């Protein structure tokens, strides 16, 4: 059973959004209030975001996605940074699908 690409895009985007808001809006300010320096927190936050995006991409490749053209299984090929661009390639028909989330 495979899910539709738009549902996959929605779930992956929302996971990214929630993690970014939690890290930038919660963890970093809290640690700064407890005495951590911005010079340390900002690089650590950037590296953490890169690692989180990589892990989300790895997990996103495990979930089967339905090809919009032939209903076969598409492979998730990752995303860009901003605007978020999600790419899928079908192994059956070779169709490349691209979904952009702009905000």
Helices and strands as residue ranges (DSSP letters): E 3-4, H 5-22, I 23-27, H 28-33, H 38-62, E 65-66, E 73-79, E 84-90, E 96-101
